Amino acid sequence: MLESITPLIITHDEAMNIHRTLAQVSWARRIVIVDSGSTDETLAIAERYAQVETHHKPFTDFASQCNFGLSQIVTGWVLSLDADYELSQELVDELRALKPREHTTGYRARFIYRVYGRPLRGTLYPPRVVLYRAGCAQYKNEGHGHRVSIDGGIDSLNAPIYHDDRKPLARWFLSQQRYARTEAEHLLKSDRATLSKVDQIRLAAWPAPMMVLLYTLFAKGCLLDGWSGWYYALQRMLAEVMICLEIIDRRLRPDS
């Protein structure tokens, strides 16, 4: 099965993460990277892996980057990874032994969130489809993020992927400001009836930050993870605060 899988990785200044991601897919015959103008050591690190093939595309949105990457895939299966994902060894072994059923076109994986290598008991990061047949997938933008649409049946993988972003905190703040603007616009332009209950709470603005903090600490158990748990919980709260402020700002602005 491993011989029929091509990892696809979207990058932009991921020098702090990319080596760990690539090391766990070094079994692949070909690895496709779509880079949007990295200025750090990302590409130099990627060049250490002989099977890496780098394509350069200016960033417009995540879905466009991913769909461009799909156009470069020639094998039957795609393993779609962010540059801060690290496959567990158990997942590599599971992929090696995988025998897809005839109607299966994709597999979703669960995530274990790490803070500088320290695993948390829980995460708000949901399972997502990461492995799929190349000809059955199409990416679409959704708020500040993106999701893949798969034609066919989706099964679940048992072993996890580690999510461990070690870029500087200042970079996180800059990214969240951009995400918050996009997410606020998405929520305000959407038909409220089509939004999930979570997004309806976010659209109300003020309840979301406190609810996320409490849910992460207590329901997800991050309170028991010490400083790592507080770090993650406060990040999630601040991300919601930024979205909240963007929504309120648009409602108060005279020219809105």
Sine and cosine of phi, psi and omega as CSV:
sin_phi,cos_phi,sin_psi,cos_psi,sin_omega,cos_omega
0.00,0.00,-0.62,0.79,-0.05,-1.00
-0.86,0.51,-0.54,0.84,-0.03,-1.00
-0.93,0.38,-0.34,0.94,-0.03,-1.00
-0.99,-0.16,0.12,0.99,-0.05,-1.00
-0.95,-0.32,0.76,-0.65,0.13,-0.99
-0.91,-0.41,0.90,-0.43,0.11,-0.99
-0.92,0.39,0.66,-0.75,0.04,-1.00
-0.85,-0.53,0.84,-0.54,-0.10,-0.99
-0.78,-0.63,0.78,-0.63,0.05,-1.00
-0.99,-0.12,0.78,-0.63,-0.09,-1.00
-0.74,-0.67,0.48,-0.88,0.24,-0.97
-0.31,-0.95,0.95,-0.31,0.00,-1.00
0.78,0.62,0.90,0.44,-0.03,-1.00
-0.90,-0.43,0.53,0.85,-0.06,-1.00
-0.87,0.50,-0.49,0.87,-0.02,-1.00
-0.97,0.24,-0.22,0.98,-0.11,-0.99
-0.85,-0.53,-0.55,0.83,-0.31,-0.95
-0.89,0.46,-0.54,0.84,-0.03,-1.00
-0.89,0.45,-0.69,0.72,0.00,-1.00
-0.90,0.43,-0.59,0.81,0.04,-1.00
-0.91,0.41,-0.75,0.66,-0.05,-1.00
-0.93,0.37,-0.58,0.82,-0.03,-1.00
-0.86,0.51,-0.55,0.83,-0.05,-1.00
-1.00,0.04,-0.04,1.00,0.12,-0.99
-0.85,-0.52,0.35,0.94,-0.03,-1.00
-0.92,0.38,-0.18,0.98,0.08,-1.00
-0.96,0.30,-0.29,0.96,-0.09,-1.00
-0.95,0.30,0.61,-0.79,0.06,-1.00
-0.94,0.33,-0.48,0.88,-0.04,-1.00
-0.54,-0.84,0.71,-0.70,0.04,-1.00
-0.82,-0.57,0.82,-0.57,-0.02,-1.00
-0.98,-0.20,0.84,-0.55,0.09,-1.00
-0.92,-0.39,0.74,-0.67,0.14,-0.99
-0.94,-0.35,0.94,-0.35,-0.09,-1.00
-0.95,-0.31,0.64,-0.77,-0.04,-1.00
-0.93,-0.37,0.68,0.73,0.13,-0.99
0.99,-0.11,0.68,0.73,0.02,-1.00
-0.88,0.47,0.66,-0.75,0.02,-1.00
-0.90,-0.43,0.00,1.00,0.05,-1.00
-0.99,-0.16,-0.48,-0.87,-0.08,-1.00
-1.00,0.00,0.22,0.98,-0.06,-1.00
-0.80,0.60,-0.79,0.61,-0.09,-1.00
-0.95,0.32,-0.56,0.83,0.05,-1.00
-0.90,0.44,-0.64,0.77,0.04,-1.00
-0.92,0.39,-0.68,0.73,-0.01,-1.00
-0.88,0.47,-0.56,0.83,-0.03,-1.00
-0.92,0.40,-0.27,0.96,0.04,-1.00
-0.94,0.34,-0.29,0.96,0.00,-1.00
-0.98,-0.21,0.91,-0.42,-0.14,-0.99
-0.88,0.48,-0.49,0.87,-0.08,-1.00
-1.00,0.07,-0.02,1.00,0.00,-1.00
-0.97,0.23,0.73,-0.69,0.08,-1.00
-0.85,-0.52,0.92,-0.40,-0.10,-0.99
-0.98,-0.18,0.75,-0.66,0.08,-1.00
-0.89,-0.46,0.66,-0.75,-0.05,-1.00
-0.96,-0.28,0.81,-0.59,0.00,-1.00
-0.56,-0.83,0.85,-0.53,0.07,-1.00
-0.83,0.55,0.63,-0.78,-0.08,-1.00
-0.97,0.23,0.78,-0.63,0.17,-0.98
-0.91,-0.42,-0.80,0.60,0.11,-0.99
-0.34,-0.94,0.23,-0.97,-0.09,-1.00
-0.90,0.44,-0.66,0.75,-0.04,-1.00
-0.88,0.47,-0.66,0.76,0.00,-1.00
-0.90,0.44,-0.65,0.76,0.03,-1.00
-0.88,0.47,-0.71,0.70,-0.04,-1.00
-0.93,0.38,-0.69,0.73,0.00,-1.00
-0.90,0.43,-0.58,0.81,0.10,-0.99
-0.89,0.46,-0.68,0.73,0.03,-1.00
-0.87,0.49,-0.65,0.76,0.02,-1.00
-0.87,0.50,-0.54,0.84,-0.01,-1.00
-0.93,0.37,-0.22,0.98,-0.01,-1.00
-0.99,-0.13,-0.02,1.00,-0.08,-1.00
-1.00,0.02,0.74,-0.67,0.00,-1.00
-0.89,-0.46,-0.19,0.98,0.04,-1.00
-1.00,0.07,0.09,-1.00,-0.07,-1.00
-0.97,0.25,-0.48,0.88,-0.10,-1.00
-0.81,-0.59,0.56,-0.83,0.02,-1.00
-0.89,-0.45,0.72,-0.69,0.13,-0.99
-0.94,-0.33,0.98,-0.20,-0.10,-0.99
-1.00,0.04,0.87,-0.49,-0.09,-1.00
-0.76,-0.65,0.63,-0.77,0.26,-0.97
-0.98,0.21,0.35,-0.94,-0.08,-1.00
-0.96,0.27,-0.05,1.00,0.08,-1.00
-0.92,-0.39,0.35,0.94,0.11,-0.99
-1.00,-0.08,0.56,-0.83,0.08,-1.00
-0.70,-0.71,0.89,-0.46,0.01,-1.00
-0.91,0.41,0.69,-0.72,0.15,-0.99
-0.95,0.31,0.45,-0.89,0.02,-1.00
-0.89,0.45,-0.53,0.85,0.05,-1.00
-0.89,0.46,-0.59,0.81,0.01,-1.00
-0.95,0.31,-0.63,0.78,0.07,-1.00
-0.85,0.52,-0.70,0.71,0.02,-1.00
-0.90,0.44,-0.62,0.79,0.02,-1.00
-0.91,0.41,-0.67,0.74,0.04,-1.00
-0.89,0.46,-0.63,0.78,-0.02,-1.00
-0.88,0.48,-0.61,0.79,-0.06,-1.00
-1.00,-0.08,0.04,1.00,-0.12,-0.99
-0.92,0.40,0.70,-0.71,0.07,-1.00
-0.77,-0.64,1.00,-0.01,-0.08,-1.00
-0.87,0.49,0.64,-0.77,0.13,-0.99
-0.95,0.31,0.34,-0.94,-0.11,-0.99
-0.86,0.51,-0.62,0.78,-0.07,-1.00
-1.00,0.04,-0.09,1.00,-0.05,-1.00
-0.99,0.16,0.82,-0.57,0.03,-1.00
-0.91,-0.41,-0.13,0.99,0.00,-1.00
-0.33,-0.95,0.29,-0.96,0.04,-1.00
-0.72,-0.69,0.67,-0.74,0.11,-0.99
-0.98,-0.19,0.47,-0.88,0.02,-1.00
-0.80,-0.61,0.48,-0.88,0.09,-1.00
-1.00,-0.09,0.29,-0.96,-0.09,-1.00
-0.83,-0.55,0.59,-0.81,0.23,-0.97
-0.94,-0.33,0.85,-0.52,-0.04,-1.00
-1.00,0.09,0.73,-0.69,0.05,-1.00
-0.88,-0.47,0.58,-0.81,0.14,-0.99
-0.91,-0.41,0.96,-0.26,-0.07,-1.00
0.77,0.64,0.73,0.68,0.07,-1.00
1.00,0.05,-0.13,0.99,-0.03,-1.00
-1.00,-0.08,0.91,-0.42,-0.04,-1.00
-0.95,0.31,0.61,-0.79,0.05,-1.00
-0.99,-0.14,0.38,-0.92,0.03,-1.00
-0.93,0.36,-0.51,0.86,-0.04,-1.00
-0.52,-0.85,0.21,-0.98,0.00,-1.00
-0.47,-0.88,0.44,-0.90,0.12,-0.99
-1.00,0.09,-0.13,0.99,-0.04,-1.00
-0.96,0.30,0.89,-0.46,-0.11,-0.99
-0.99,0.15,0.34,-0.94,0.17,-0.99
-0.85,0.53,0.54,-0.84,0.01,-1.00
-0.61,-0.80,0.39,-0.92,0.04,-1.00
-0.96,0.28,0.87,-0.50,-0.04,-1.00
-0.88,-0.48,-0.36,0.93,-0.03,-1.00
-0.82,-0.57,0.79,-0.62,-0.05,-1.00
-0.37,-0.93,0.33,-0.94,0.07,-1.00
-0.94,0.35,0.71,-0.70,-0.16,-0.99
-0.87,0.50,-0.60,0.80,-0.09,-1.00
-1.00,0.09,0.05,1.00,-0.10,-1.00
-0.92,-0.38,0.15,0.99,-0.17,-0.99
-0.85,-0.52,0.54,-0.84,0.09,-1.00
-0.50,-0.87,0.75,-0.66,-0.01,-1.00
-1.00,-0.03,0.58,-0.81,0.06,-1.00
-0.72,-0.69,0.58,-0.82,0.07,-1.00
-0.96,0.26,0.57,-0.82,0.04,-1.00
-0.54,-0.84,0.98,-0.21,-0.10,-1.00
0.90,0.44,-0.71,-0.71,0.00,-1.00
-0.99,0.14,-0.15,0.99,-0.06,-1.00
-0.93,-0.38,-0.43,-0.90,-0.03,-1.00
-0.45,-0.89,0.35,-0.94,0.07,-1.00
-0.60,-0.80,0.41,-0.91,-0.02,-1.00
-0.98,-0.20,0.71,-0.70,0.05,-1.00
-0.98,-0.18,0.82,-0.57,-0.09,-1.00
-0.89,-0.46,0.75,-0.66,0.13,-0.99
-1.00,0.02,0.92,-0.38,0.03,-1.00
0.81,-0.59,-0.16,-0.99,-0.08,-1.00
-0.99,0.13,0.58,-0.82,0.01,-1.00
-0.89,-0.45,0.81,-0.59,0.09,-1.00
-0.95,-0.30,0.13,-0.99,-0.02,-1.00
-0.92,-0.39,0.64,-0.77,0.15,-0.99
-1.00,0.06,0.51,-0.86,-0.05,-1.00
-1.00,0.08,-0.66,0.75,-0.09,-1.00
-0.99,0.14,0.42,-0.91,-0.10,-0.99
-1.00,-0.07,0.21,-0.98,0.22,-0.97
-0.93,-0.36,0.64,-0.77,0.06,-1.00
-1.00,0.00,0.75,-0.66,0.10,-1.00
-0.97,-0.26,0.92,-0.39,-0.16,-0.99
-0.58,-0.82,1.00,0.06,-0.04,-1.00
-1.00,-0.01,0.90,-0.44,-0.06,-1.00
-0.94,-0.35,0.33,0.95,0.09,-1.00
-0.92,0.38,0.40,-0.92,-0.04,-1.00
-0.85,0.53,0.49,-0.87,-0.01,-1.00
-0.86,0.51,-0.59,0.81,0.02,-1.00
-0.87,0.50,-0.59,0.81,0.04,-1.00
-0.92,0.40,-0.61,0.80,0.04,-1.00
-0.88,0.47,-0.70,0.72,0.01,-1.00
-0.87,0.49,-0.70,0.72,0.01,-1.00
-0.88,0.47,-0.68,0.73,0.01,-1.00
-0.90,0.43,-0.68,0.73,-0.04,-1.00
-0.92,0.40,-0.55,0.83,0.07,-1.00
-0.88,0.47,-0.68,0.73,0.02,-1.00
-0.93,0.38,-0.69,0.72,0.01,-1.00
-0.88,0.47,-0.65,0.76,-0.04,-1.00
-0.89,0.46,-0.68,0.74,0.03,-1.00
-0.87,0.49,-0.72,0.69,-0.03,-1.00
-0.92,0.39,-0.66,0.75,-0.03,-1.00
-0.92,0.39,-0.65,0.76,0.03,-1.00
-0.89,0.46,-0.69,0.73,0.03,-1.00
-0.89,0.46,-0.66,0.75,0.02,-1.00
-0.89,0.46,-0.72,0.69,-0.04,-1.00
-0.92,0.40,-0.67,0.74,-0.05,-1.00
-0.95,0.32,-0.48,0.88,-0.02,-1.00
-1.00,0.03,-0.26,0.97,-0.06,-1.00
-0.98,0.17,0.48,-0.88,0.15,-0.99
-0.94,0.35,0.85,-0.52,-0.07,-1.00
-0.82,0.57,-0.57,0.82,-0.04,-1.00
-0.91,0.41,-0.39,0.92,-0.02,-1.00
-1.00,-0.01,-0.16,0.99,-0.04,-1.00
-0.99,0.16,0.52,-0.85,0.09,-1.00
-0.93,0.37,0.21,-0.98,0.02,-1.00
-0.88,0.47,-0.61,0.79,0.02,-1.00
-0.89,0.46,-0.71,0.70,-0.02,-1.00
-0.94,0.35,-0.50,0.87,0.08,-1.00
-0.92,0.40,-0.61,0.80,0.08,-1.00
-0.91,0.41,-0.67,0.74,0.02,-1.00
-0.89,0.45,-0.60,0.80,0.01,-1.00
-0.92,0.39,-0.49,0.87,0.09,-1.00
-0.93,0.37,-0.30,0.95,0.14,-0.99
0.98,0.18,-0.97,0.24,-0.22,-0.98
-0.91,0.42,-0.53,0.85,-0.06,-1.00
-0.96,0.28,-0.47,0.88,-0.21,-0.98
-0.87,0.50,-0.74,0.67,-0.07,-1.00
-0.85,0.52,-0.73,0.69,-0.03,-1.00
-0.93,0.36,-0.62,0.79,0.00,-1.00
-0.90,0.43,-0.64,0.77,0.01,-1.00
-0.91,0.41,-0.67,0.74,0.02,-1.00
-0.86,0.51,-0.76,0.65,-0.04,-1.00
-0.92,0.39,-0.65,0.76,-0.01,-1.00
-0.90,0.44,-0.68,0.74,-0.02,-1.00
-0.92,0.39,-0.69,0.73,-0.04,-1.00
-0.94,0.35,-0.69,0.73,-0.17,-0.99
-0.98,-0.21,-0.79,0.61,-0.03,-1.00
-0.93,0.38,-0.62,0.78,-0.01,-1.00
-1.00,-0.01,-0.12,0.99,0.11,-0.99
0.98,0.18,0.21,0.98,-0.06,-1.00
-0.93,0.37,-0.31,0.95,0.06,-1.00
-0.86,0.50,-0.48,0.88,-0.03,-1.00
-0.99,0.10,-0.06,1.00,-0.03,-1.00
-1.00,-0.09,0.19,0.98,0.06,-1.00
0.92,0.39,-0.57,-0.82,-0.05,-1.00
-0.88,0.48,-0.56,0.83,0.02,-1.00
-0.88,0.47,-0.66,0.75,0.02,-1.00
-0.92,0.40,-0.67,0.74,0.06,-1.00
-0.90,0.43,-0.64,0.77,0.02,-1.00
-0.84,0.54,-0.75,0.66,-0.02,-1.00
-0.92,0.40,-0.71,0.71,-0.03,-1.00
-0.89,0.46,-0.66,0.75,0.01,-1.00
-0.93,0.37,-0.60,0.80,0.10,-1.00
-0.86,0.51,-0.73,0.68,-0.02,-1.00
-0.90,0.44,-0.63,0.78,0.03,-1.00
-0.91,0.42,-0.70,0.71,0.00,-1.00
-0.89,0.45,-0.60,0.80,0.05,-1.00
-0.87,0.49,-0.66,0.75,0.02,-1.00
-0.94,0.33,-0.57,0.82,0.06,-1.00
-0.87,0.49,-0.67,0.74,0.00,-1.00
-0.90,0.44,-0.66,0.75,0.05,-1.00
-0.91,0.42,-0.67,0.74,0.03,-1.00
-0.85,0.53,-0.73,0.69,0.00,-1.00
-0.90,0.43,-0.63,0.77,0.02,-1.00
-0.89,0.45,-0.65,0.76,0.01,-1.00
-0.92,0.40,-0.74,0.68,-0.01,-1.00
-0.91,0.42,-0.65,0.76,0.02,-1.00
-0.85,0.53,-0.68,0.74,0.00,-1.00
-0.93,0.37,-0.51,0.86,0.01,-1.00
-0.97,0.23,-0.45,0.89,-0.07,-1.00
-1.00,-0.05,-0.43,0.91,-0.08,-1.00
-0.89,0.46,0.74,-0.67,-0.01,-1.00
-0.87,0.50,-0.53,0.85,-0.06,-1.00
-1.00,-0.04,0.15,0.99,-0.04,-1.00
-0.96,0.27,0.00,0.00,0.00,0.00
